[in-house]
Amino acid sequence: MSLHLHLPLVVGVDGSDSSLRAVDWAADEAALRDVPLRVVFASLWERYEGTALAPELGQSSGHVTPEDILAAAVRRARRHHAGLSVTTAVVPEEPEYVLVRESRNASALVVGTRGRSGLAGALLGSVSLAVATHAHCPVVVIRGSHDNRATGGRHDRIVVGVADAPTAALRFAYEEARRRGVPLEAVRAWRCPAHESISHPLLTGEPERPHEERAAKELEAALSDAPADVELRRRTVEGPARRVLLAASEEAGLLVVGRRRPGRSGPRLGRVAHTVLHHSGCPVVVVPDAA
């Protein structure tokens, strides 16, 4: 997968506290990649997501302009990276369309989690979910109760969910671990069908062992091209992939999952990606296979 290292990293802002926290993370990531940061405000965002502005703006929604919001975002970005190249844009369109279009020429796209009716801490906002589903580049959704820095935090490992074969998500995770100099934990979930534990004549005593061994072999096959300069930790865990990855996210700095190639009905998120986007304990990256 090409990571488009010379393209800007784009962050969407709407004046909410969650979107300004996303700016902090995006500034760190842009500095790590040595690419410009592009801050985008879609002026119809308020129509979809409400008017709960960040306290740092210091004004009611009736007195805050898009330019005020962008200026606050630029100040946040340069607070820790004074020399970072930052550009801004106000676009008078629905935010999901704007950000998906921006994703065509971005190395990655970063958004916050703000949902409707004060549910920002629990559920993903409709715009962020739409962008994660349709974007053409990796999308980072800033979740969790950890600090909102991309680097230097207490949780210094990356977790990637591994499917049956190498994917763009896995290659993205290698690059992120290398870039940050942190361990990468590759997780493969597995299940033992309930009927086998009681009815399969060859599996009495240890019905789960063939499934566990198969998962370990699939994990090794997926990691066969892992770069030597990345500290790689392999883990197979019994249970639904959604539950396994949510548990792993609580002690991670970043969780990476894949998004399958578009089918007949167009792009869609799988159940695992959908669940971790809503409930992960750390920022989540959704990487499209076609990226």
Secondary structure, 3 states (H helix, E strand, C coil): CCCCCCCCEEEEECCCHHHHHHHHHHHHHHHHHCCCEEEEEECCHHHHHCCCCCHHHCCCHHHCCHHHHHHHHHHHHHHHCCCCCEEEEEECCCHHHHHHHHHHHCCEEEECCCCCCCCCCCCCCHHHHHHHHHCCCCEEECCCCCCCCCCCCCCCCEEEECCCCCCHHHHHHHHHHHHHCCCEEEEEEECCCCCHHHHCCCCCCCCCHHHHHHHHHHHHHHCCCCCCCCCEEEEEEECCHHHHHHHHHCCCCEEEEEECCCECCECCCCHHHHHHHHHCCCCEEEEECCC
